[in-house]
Amino acid sequence: MNTFFNSSTVVRLAMAATLLFSSQAWADKLSIKANLGAARERVVAIVNGQGDAAKLKPEISELSAKVDAEADSVPGLKPVWEQFKANRDGKIIPAFDGSNAADKEAAKALAMGEQKQLYEKMMSLLN
């Protein structure tokens, strides 16, 4: 009889695998929160007139790509994230980068309303 593969060893291996995979999911959540928060800070700076949209857009895109890469790892996050990005990239940033300046007030209202709710929902999914 091989003593290496006794029942307690199998249980220990199963527990180790569970810890490994759950810690990976936790790491994904932490990195998603960090990248999402950093991207949001840049958008808030643009909306509040404290940042140059042309300079911050590439940073926002880079941070968003990192969230895109991990969004599937959290159940329910991807559809909320996709709506959040669509609002941000299609309505909020264009109002402040010169491509659709007539809609600044509507963009601010969106940022403080629906966009804030979507952000809070993502944060609750990531806790």
Contacts in CASP RR format, 6 or more apart in sequence:
PFRMAT RR
TARGET T0000
AUTHOR 0000-0000-0000
METHOD contacts of the structure
MODEL  1
MNTFFNSSTVVRLAMAATLLFSSQAWADKLSIKANLGAARERVVAIVNGQ
GDAAKLKPEISELSAKVDAEADSVPGLKPVWEQFKANRDGKIIPAFDGSN
AADKEAAKALAMGEQKQLYEKMMSLLN
25 73 0 8 1.000
25 74 0 8 1.000
28 70 0 8 1.000
28 73 0 8 1.000
28 74 0 8 1.000
29 73 0 8 1.000
29 74 0 8 1.000
29 126 0 8 1.000
29 127 0 8 1.000
31 66 0 8 1.000
31 70 0 8 1.000
32 66 0 8 1.000
32 67 0 8 1.000
32 70 0 8 1.000
32 71 0 8 1.000
32 73 0 8 1.000
32 74 0 8 1.000
32 77 0 8 1.000
32 126 0 8 1.000
33 123 0 8 1.000
33 126 0 8 1.000
35 63 0 8 1.000
35 64 0 8 1.000
35 66 0 8 1.000
35 67 0 8 1.000
36 63 0 8 1.000
36 67 0 8 1.000
36 119 0 8 1.000
36 122 0 8 1.000
36 126 0 8 1.000
37 63 0 8 1.000
38 63 0 8 1.000
39 59 0 8 1.000
39 60 0 8 1.000
39 63 0 8 1.000
39 64 0 8 1.000
39 67 0 8 1.000
40 119 0 8 1.000
42 51 0 8 1.000
42 56 0 8 1.000
42 59 0 8 1.000
42 60 0 8 1.000
42 63 0 8 1.000
43 56 0 8 1.000
43 60 0 8 1.000
43 88 0 8 1.000
43 92 0 8 1.000
43 93 0 8 1.000
43 111 0 8 1.000
44 111 0 8 1.000
45 51 0 8 1.000
45 56 0 8 1.000
46 52 0 8 1.000
46 53 0 8 1.000
46 56 0 8 1.000
46 92 0 8 1.000
46 93 0 8 1.000
46 96 0 8 1.000
46 97 0 8 1.000
47 92 0 8 1.000
47 96 0 8 1.000
47 107 0 8 1.000
47 108 0 8 1.000
47 111 0 8 1.000
49 96 0 8 1.000
53 93 0 8 1.000
53 96 0 8 1.000
53 97 0 8 1.000
53 98 0 8 1.000
54 97 0 8 1.000
57 93 0 8 1.000
57 97 0 8 1.000
60 88 0 8 1.000
60 93 0 8 1.000
64 85 0 8 1.000
67 81 0 8 1.000
68 81 0 8 1.000
71 77 0 8 1.000
71 78 0 8 1.000
71 81 0 8 1.000
72 78 0 8 1.000
74 125 0 8 1.000
74 126 0 8 1.000
75 125 0 8 1.000
76 125 0 8 1.000
77 122 0 8 1.000
77 125 0 8 1.000
77 126 0 8 1.000
80 118 0 8 1.000
80 121 0 8 1.000
80 122 0 8 1.000
80 125 0 8 1.000
81 122 0 8 1.000
83 118 0 8 1.000
84 115 0 8 1.000
84 118 0 8 1.000
84 119 0 8 1.000
84 122 0 8 1.000
87 110 0 8 1.000
87 114 0 8 1.000
87 115 0 8 1.000
87 118 0 8 1.000
88 115 0 8 1.000
91 103 0 8 1.000
91 106 0 8 1.000
91 107 0 8 1.000
91 110 0 8 1.000
92 107 0 8 1.000
92 110 0 8 1.000
92 111 0 8 1.000
92 115 0 8 1.000
94 100 0 8 1.000
94 103 0 8 1.000
94 107 0 8 1.000
95 101 0 8 1.000
95 102 0 8 1.000
95 103 0 8 1.000
95 104 0 8 1.000
95 106 0 8 1.000
95 107 0 8 1.000
95 108 0 8 1.000
96 104 0 8 1.000
96 107 0 8 1.000
END
